[in-house]
């Protein structure tokens, strides 16, 4: 399917690896001009080179921390008239809320709520003026089905979810949609790292931890980043103009519920 976004310009955050990179790959294949951002220069530069080989549109990269005003300014100095925005940030550490001080909470809110909102603020008005815009926030399945110990992530991302629910209703008439994708377990380096950390804590073999998780999964497999990227590209497409203010759960059916 032709997504109808060839020649559009997209900002994809956290795009040096994992799900952010998968979204950038899918958009590159559609002929979208990319600005990709992440904190670490080396992996980001390598990702940009690989993305450039996927399509004909230019790929720019900016090593920046989007939780800071300076980092965001560096990104928008490269380009400002984005048609597509994909926000993405790794989740804060797990733990017991009794041990989280105010500074810990503020850091989580900065990364997973306030930074995405600041990015949206930078692009949404110009999108509405041009009559087209697609904003996709990568959040977490924990927004819908909370996980014990992930209170920092869930709390911050739920704040973003509530904000988007209101804002999306004010932009759709001008051709701008805002949606969230809620990933479950995807086969990424981050997931592998989580399994390794769990194995160390529990004194188990990493593969045993992985298989234990798989045995509980309805699909008996983890999601592939390419599947996630394809879903993101569709939400960014010309065909998705009537999908707005939604939370798309991509978890292979792990959430046990009817809605």
LOLO-817049 format. One line per 3 residues: their letters; for each residue x, y, z of N, C-alpha, C, O. Coordinates in steps of 0.05 Angstrom, whole numbers. Example, Ala and Ser with C-alpha at 12.3 -4.5 7.8 and 13.67 -1.06 7.14 Angstrom:
// residues 2
AS> 264,-114,156,246,-90,156,264,-66,156,285,-66,169 ~ 257,-45,142,273,-21,143,258,1,157,268,23,161
END
This chain:
// residues 259
XXX> 17,-24,0,0,0,0,17,25,0,36,27,16 ~ 11,44,-17,25,70,-17,13,86,5,-11,92,5 ~ 29,94,25,19,109,48,12,138,42,0,151,58
XXX> 20,147,18,13,175,11,28,196,26,18,218,28 ~ 52,190,36,67,210,51,95,214,39,113,226,53 ~ 100,206,15,125,211,2,131,241,1,114,256,-8
XXX> 155,249,9,162,277,8,155,292,34,163,315,37 ~ 140,279,52,134,292,78,160,292,94,179,278,89 ~ 159,308,115,183,311,133,175,301,161,154,310,172
XXX> 192,284,173,185,272,199,209,276,218,232,274,211 ~ 201,280,243,220,279,265,214,254,281,192,251,291 ~ 234,237,284,231,212,299,251,212,322,275,214,318
XXX> 241,211,346,258,212,370,265,183,379,251,164,374 ~ 288,181,393,297,155,402,301,136,379,294,112,381 ~ 312,146,357,312,131,332,338,117,326,342,108,304
XXX> 356,115,346,381,101,340,379,71,343,397,57,334 ~ 357,61,355,354,32,360,325,26,367,309,44,371 ~ 319,1,368,293,-8,378,269,1,362,270,3,338
XXX> 248,7,377,223,14,364,224,41,350,211,45,329 ~ 239,60,360,242,85,346,255,82,319,247,94,300 ~ 276,66,319,290,60,293,271,46,274,271,52,250
XXX> 255,27,284,236,13,267,216,32,254,209,29,231 ~ 207,52,269,189,72,258,203,88,236,191,93,215 ~ 228,96,242,243,111,222,247,95,197,246,106,175
XXX> 253,69,199,257,52,176,232,51,159,233,53,134 ~ 209,47,172,184,45,157,178,71,142,168,71,120 ~ 183,94,155,178,120,142,198,125,119,191,136,99
XXX> 223,116,123,243,120,102,235,105,77,238,114,55 ~ 224,81,81,216,65,58,192,78,43,188,72,19 ~ 178,95,56,156,110,44,165,136,31,148,151,21
XXX> 191,141,31,201,165,19,198,190,35,198,213,25 ~ 197,187,62,194,210,80,222,220,87,240,205,93 ~ 226,247,86,251,259,94,252,258,125,233,266,138
XXX> 274,249,135,276,244,164,296,262,178,317,269,168 ~ 288,271,202,307,280,222,304,261,246,283,259,258 ~ 326,247,252,325,228,274,342,240,297,362,253,293
XXX> 332,234,321,345,245,345,349,224,366,331,206,369 ~ 370,225,381,376,208,404,399,221,419,411,240,409 ~ 405,210,442,426,223,458,454,216,450,473,232,451
XXX> 458,191,440,485,181,435,492,183,406,478,172,389 ~ 514,197,400,521,204,372,528,180,355,518,178,333 ~ 545,162,365,554,140,348,532,123,337,530,120,312
XXX> 516,110,354,493,94,343,474,110,326,463,99,307 ~ 470,135,332,452,152,317,463,157,289,448,155,269 ~ 489,163,287,501,167,261,500,142,244,495,143,220
XXX> 505,119,257,503,93,242,475,88,232,471,78,210 ~ 455,94,249,427,91,241,420,108,218,407,99,199 ~ 430,133,218,424,151,196,436,141,170,423,143,149
XXX> 460,130,170,472,119,146,456,95,135,452,93,111 ~ 447,78,153,431,55,145,404,64,134,394,52,114 ~ 392,83,147,366,93,137,368,106,110,350,104,93
XXX> 390,119,105,394,132,79,394,113,56,388,120,33 ~ 401,88,62,401,67,40,374,55,35,371,40,16 ~ 354,62,52,328,50,49,310,65,29,291,54,18
XXX> 315,91,26,298,107,9,313,129,-5,337,131,-2 ~ 299,145,-19,311,167,-35,312,193,-20,326,212,-28 ~ 297,195,2,295,221,16,318,225,35,330,205,44
XXX> 326,250,40,348,255,58,343,246,87,320,245,96 ~ 364,240,101,363,232,129,382,250,145,406,250,139 ~ 372,265,164,389,282,180,389,271,209,370,258,217
XXX> 410,275,224,411,266,251,421,288,270,438,304,263 ~ 410,288,294,417,307,314,420,292,341,401,282,351 ~ 445,292,351,449,280,378,440,301,399,454,321,402
XXX> 418,296,412,407,315,430,390,302,451,378,281,446 ~ 388,315,474,371,306,496,345,322,494,344,346,500 ~ 323,309,485,298,324,480,285,332,506,265,347,505
XXX> 294,323,529,282,332,554,292,360,561,282,372,580 ~ 312,371,547,322,397,553,314,417,531,311,409,508 ~ 311,442,538,304,463,519,326,466,498,321,470,475
XXX> 351,463,507,374,465,488,373,443,468,378,447,444 ~ 368,419,477,367,396,459,345,399,438,350,393,415 ~ 322,408,447,300,412,427,307,434,408,300,433,384
XXX> 319,455,418,327,478,400,346,468,379,345,478,356 ~ 364,451,385,384,440,366,370,424,344,377,426,321 ~ 349,410,352,334,394,332,319,413,313,321,409,289
XXX> 305,432,324,289,450,307,305,470,292,295,484,274 ~ 331,473,299,349,489,282,355,475,256,361,489,236 ~ 353,449,255,358,434,231,334,436,212,337,439,188
XXX> 310,434,224,286,436,208,263,442,228,263,434,251 ~ 243,456,218,221,463,236,193,456,225,174,453,240 ~ 191,454,199,165,449,187,158,420,184,154,410,162
XXX> 156,406,206,151,377,205,122,371,200,104,384,210 ~ 117,350,183,91,340,178,84,316,197,61,311,202 ~ 105,303,207,102,279,223,120,282,247,144,290,245
XXX> 110,275,271,126,274,295,121,247,309,99,239,314 ~ 143,233,315,142,208,330,158,213,356,183,215,354 ~ 145,214,378,159,217,404,164,190,416,149,171,413
XXX> 187,188,430,195,162,440,217,166,461,237,181,455 ~ 214,154,484,234,156,504,233,130,521,212,119,526 ~ 257,120,528,258,97,545,245,102,572,245,125,582
XXX> 235,81,584,221,85,610,241,88,633,264,79,631 ~ 232,101,654,249,103,678,252,77,692,238,57,685 ~ 270,75,711,275,49,725,250,40,741,234,56,750
XXX> 249,14,745,228,3,762,236,5,791,259,13,797 ~ 218,-1,808,224,0,837,199,3,854,177,1,845 ~ 204,9,879,183,13,899,179,43,902,198,58,907
XXX> 154,52,899,148,81,900,157,93,927,160,118,928 ~ 159,78,947,168,89,973,196,100,972,204,115,989 ~ 211,91,953,239,99,951,244,122,931,266,130,927
XXX> 222,131,918,225,152,897,222,179,909,201,186,920 ~ 243,195,907,242,223,916,230,240,895,225,231,872 ~ 225,266,901,213,284,882,230,286,856,218,286,835
XXX> 256,287,859,273,289,836,270,265,817,272,268,792 ~ 265,242,828,261,218,812,236,220,796,235,213,772 ~ 215,230,809,189,234,795,192,255,773,182,252,751
XXX> 206,277,779,209,299,759,224,289,734,217,296,712 ~ 244,272,738,259,262,716,242,244,698,243,245,674 ~ 224,228,711,206,211,696,186,228,680,180,222,657
XXX> 175,248,693,156,266,680,169,281,657,157,284,636 ~ 194,290,661,208,304,639,211,287,615,205,295,592 ~ 219,262,619,224,244,596,199,234,583,198,233,558
XXX> 179,226,598,157,211,587,130,226,586,110,215,576 ~ 130,251,595,106,268,592,113,296,582,102,304,561 ~ 130,310,596,134,338,590,150,342,564,144,360,549
XXX> 170,326,558,185,329,533,167,323,509,168,339,490 ~ 151,302,509,133,298,486,114,322,482,109,330,459 ~ 104,332,504,85,355,502,100,379,490,89,394,474
XXX> 125,384,499,140,406,488,145,403,458,144,423,444 ~ 151,379,450,155,374,421,129,378,405,129,390,384 ~ 107,369,416,81,373,403,75,403,401,66,412,380
XXX> 81,418,422,76,447,421,92,460,398,82,479,386 ~ 116,450,393,133,462,372,122,458,344,126,474,327 ~ 107,436,340,100,428,312,70,431,306,63,434,283
XXX> 53,430,326,24,426,321,12,450,306,-5,446,288 ~ 19,474,313,6,497,300,14,499,270,-4,505,254 ~ 39,495,264,46,496,236,34,473,220,27,476,196
XXX> 30,450,233,16,428,220,-12,436,213,-22,431,191 ~ -26,449,232,-54,457,227,-55,478,205,-74,478,190 ~ -36,496,205,-36,516,184,-33,504,156,-45,514,137
XXX> -18,483,154,-14,469,128,-36,449,122,-38,440,99 ~ -52,442,142,-74,424,137,-68,395,138,-84,378,130 ~ -44,388,148,-36,360,150,-16,356,173,3,372,175
XXX> -21,336,189,-2,330,210,-8,303,223,-31,296,226 ~ 13,289,230,10,263,243,30,263,267,54,265,264 ~ 18,259,291,34,258,315,29,231,328,6,224,334
XXX> 50,216,332,48,189,345,67,188,369,91,194,366 ~ 56,182,392,72,179,416,75,149,422,55,135,425 ~ 100,140,425,105,113,434,105,113,464,122,125,477
XXX> 85,100,476,83,99,505,88,71,515,111,62,513 ~ 68,58,526,73,31,538,46,17,542,26,30,548 ~ 46,-9,540,22,-25,546,14,-21,576,-9,-27,583
XXX> 33,-13,592,28,-9,621,8,14,626,-4,15,647 ~ 4,31,606,-17,52,608,-44,39,610,-62,49,624 ~ -48,17,596,-74,3,597,-75,-19,618,-95,-24,630
XXX> -52,-32,622,-50,-54,641,-26,-51,658,-4,-61,652 ~ -29,-36,681,-5,-29,697,11,-54,706,-1,-75,711 ~ 37,-50,708,55,-71,717,67,-63,743,76,-40,747
XXX> 67,-81,762,78,-76,788,108,-67,786,124,-80,773 ~ 114,-45,799,141,-35,799,147,-14,778,168,-1,778 ~ 128,-10,759,133,9,737,116,35,742,106,47,723
XXX> 113,42,767,97,65,773,107,91,761,90,108,753 ~ 133,95,760,144,119,748,136,122,719,126,142,710 ~ 140,100,704,133,100,676,103,103,671,94,119,655
XXX> 88,87,686,59,87,682,47,114,689,30,125,675 ~ 56,125,712,45,151,720,51,173,700,33,188,693 ~ 76,175,690,83,196,671,69,192,645,59,211,633
XXX> 68,167,635,56,162,609,26,165,610,14,173,590 ~ 14,159,632,-15,164,635,-21,194,634,-42,202,623 ~ -3,210,645,-7,239,643,-6,248,614,-23,264,606
XXX> 13,237,598,14,244,569,-11,234,555,-22,248,538 ~ -20,211,562,-44,199,549,-69,217,554,-84,222,535 ~ -72,227,578,-94,244,584,-92,271,570,-112,281,560
XXX> -68,282,568,-64,307,554,-72,303,524,-86,320,513 ~ -62,282,512,-67,277,484,-97,273,479,-107,283,458 ~ -111,260,497,-139,256,493,-155,282,490,-174,283,474
XXX> -146,302,504,-159,328,501,-150,343,477,-167,353,461 ~ -124,345,473,-113,361,451,-122,350,424,-127,365,405 ~ -122,323,421,-129,312,394,-156,321,384,-160,323,360
XXX> -174,326,402,-201,335,393,-201,363,383,-221,372,370 ~ -180,378,388,-179,406,379,-163,409,353,-163,430,341 ~ -150,388,344,-133,390,320,-143,376,296,-136,382,273
XXX> -161,356,300,-169,339,278,-183,354,255,-180,346,232 ~ -198,375,262,-212,390,241,-193,404,222,-200,411,200 ~ -168,408,231,-148,421,214,-129,400,202,-108,407,192
XXX> -137,375,202,-122,354,189,-99,342,205,-81,329,194 ~ -98,347,231,-76,337,248,-87,316,267,-105,322,283 ~ -76,292,266,-84,271,284,-62,266,305,-38,270,299
XXX> -70,258,329,-52,252,350,-60,226,362,-83,223,372 ~ -42,206,362,-48,180,372,-25,169,388,-2,179,385 ~ -30,149,404,-9,135,419,-7,106,412,-28,93,407
XXX> 17,95,410,20,67,407,31,55,433,50,65,444 ~ 18,34,442,25,22,468,38,-5,463,24,-25,459 ~ 64,-7,462,77,-32,457,77,-51,481,81,-42,503
XXX> 74,-77,475,78,-97,494,107,-107,492,125,-90,490 ~ 112,-133,493,139,-143,492,148,-146,463,137,-163,448 ~ 167,-130,455,179,-132,428,208,-141,430,222,-134,450
XXX> 217,-156,411,243,-168,411,264,-147,404,274,-146,381 ~ 272,-132,424,292,-111,420,315,-115,440,314,-132,457 ~ 336,-99,436,359,-101,454,351,-93,483,361,-104,502
XXX> 332,-75,485,322,-67,512,309,-91,526,314,-95,549 ~ 293,-106,511,280,-129,523,301,-150,532,299,-162,553 ~ 321,-154,515,342,-172,521,357,-163,546,365,-180,563
XXX> 361,-138,549,374,-127,573,357,-131,598,368,-137,619 ~ 331,-128,595,313,-133,617,314,-162,626,314,-168,650 ~ 315,-180,607,317,-209,614,343,-215,628,344,-230,647
XXX> 365,-203,619,391,-207,631,391,-197,660,402,-210,678 ~ 379,-174,664,378,-162,691,361,-180,710,368,-185,733 ~ 338,-190,699,321,-207,715,335,-233,722,333,-243,744
XXX> 350,-244,702,365,-269,707,385,-266,729,389,-284,746 ~ 399,-243,729,419,-238,750,405,-236,777,415,-247,797 ~ 383,-221,778,369,-218,804,360,-245,815,361,-250,839
XXX> 350,-262,798,337,-287,806,356,-311,806,349,-333,813 ~ 381,-306,797,400,-328,795,393,-349,775,397,-373,780 ~ 381,-341,753,372,-360,732,387,-356,706,401,-336,703
XXX> 384,-375,688,394,-372,661,377,-353,645,353,-353,648 ~ 390,-337,628,375,-317,613,355,-330,595,332,-321,593 ~ 362,-352,582,344,-366,564,320,-377,579,298,-378,568
XXX> 324,-386,604,302,-396,620,282,-373,626,258,-377,626 ~ 293,-350,632,275,-327,637,260,-319,612,236,-314,613 ~ 273,-320,589,260,-314,564,237,-334,557,215,-326,550
XXX> 243,-359,561,224,-380,555,200,-378,574,177,-384,566 ~ 205,-371,599,183,-369,618,164,-347,610,140,-350,613 ~ 175,-325,600,158,-303,590,142,-312,565,118,-306,563
XXX> 156,-325,547,142,-334,523,120,-354,529,99,-353,515 ~ 123,-371,548,103,-391,555,77,-378,564,56,-390,562 ~ 78,-354,574,54,-340,584,42,-322,563,20,-310,567
XXX> 55,-319,540,46,-301,519,27,-315,500,33,-337,490 ~ 3,-304,495,-16,-317,478,-5,-324,450,-13,-345,439 ~ 12,-307,439,23,-312,413,47,-331,413,55,-340,392
XXX> 57,-336,437,81,-353,440,105,-342,424,122,-357,415 ~ 105,-316,420,128,-302,408,127,-273,417,106,-264,426 ~ 149,-260,413,150,-231,418,145,-216,392,150,-226,371
XXX> 136,-191,395,132,-175,371,159,-168,358,179,-166,371 ~ 158,-165,332,182,-157,317,181,-127,312,160,-116,306 ~ 203,-113,315,204,-84,311,192,-76,284,180,-54,282
XXX> 196,-92,263,185,-85,237,154,-83,237,143,-66,224 ~ 142,-100,254,112,-99,256,104,-72,269,84,-60,261 ~ 119,-64,289,114,-39,303,117,-16,284,100,2,282
XXX> 139,-16,269,144,6,250,123,8,229,115,31,222 ~ 112,-14,219,91,-14,199,66,-1,211,52,14,197 ~ 59,-8,236,36,4,248,39,34,252,20,50,247
XXX> 63,43,259,69,71,262,66,85,235,54,107,234 ~ 77,74,214,76,86,188,47,89,179,40,109,166 ~ 30,69,185,2,72,176,-11,95,191,-26,110,179
XXX> -6,97,217,-19,119,232,-9,146,222,-23,166,224 ~ 15,147,210,26,171,198,17,176,170,23,197,158 ~ 2,157,159,-4,158,130,-27,176,123,-42,186,141
XXX> -31,180,97,-53,195,87,-80,181,92,-101,193,90 ~ -78,154,97,-102,138,100,-113,138,128,-135,127,133 ~ -99,150,147,-106,148,175,-117,174,186,-116,179,210
XXX> -128,190,169,-138,216,178,-163,216,195,-170,236,206 ~ -175,192,198,-199,190,215,-194,174,240,-212,167,255 ~ -168,168,245,-160,155,269,-147,176,287,-126,186,280
XXX> -159,182,309,-150,205,325,-156,201,354,-178,192,362 ~ -137,209,371,-141,207,400,-142,179,410,-155,174,431 ~ -130,160,396,-132,132,403,-106,121,415,-85,133,412
XXX> -109,99,430,-87,85,442,-86,57,430,-101,40,437 ~ -68,53,410,-66,28,396,-48,9,411,-24,13,413 ~ -60,-12,422,-45,-32,438,-34,-53,420,-49,-68,407
XXX> -7,-55,419,6,-76,403,20,-95,422,43,-91,430 ~ 6,-116,430,17,-134,450,12,-163,444,15,-180,462 ~ 3,-170,420,-2,-197,413,-25,-210,428,-26,-234,430
XXX> -42,-194,440,-65,-204,455,-59,-210,484,-74,-223,498 ~ -37,-199,495,-29,-204,523,-49,-192,542,-55,-203,563 ~ -60,-168,535,-80,-156,553,-105,-172,552,-117,-176,531
XXX> -114,-181,575,-138,-197,577,-162,-180,583,-169,-175,606 ~ -175,-170,562,-198,-153,566,-214,-150,540,-204,-158,518 ~ -238,-140,541,-254,-136,518,-252,-109,505,-261,-105,483
X> -241,-90,520,-236,-63,508,-213,-50,523,-206,-27,516
END
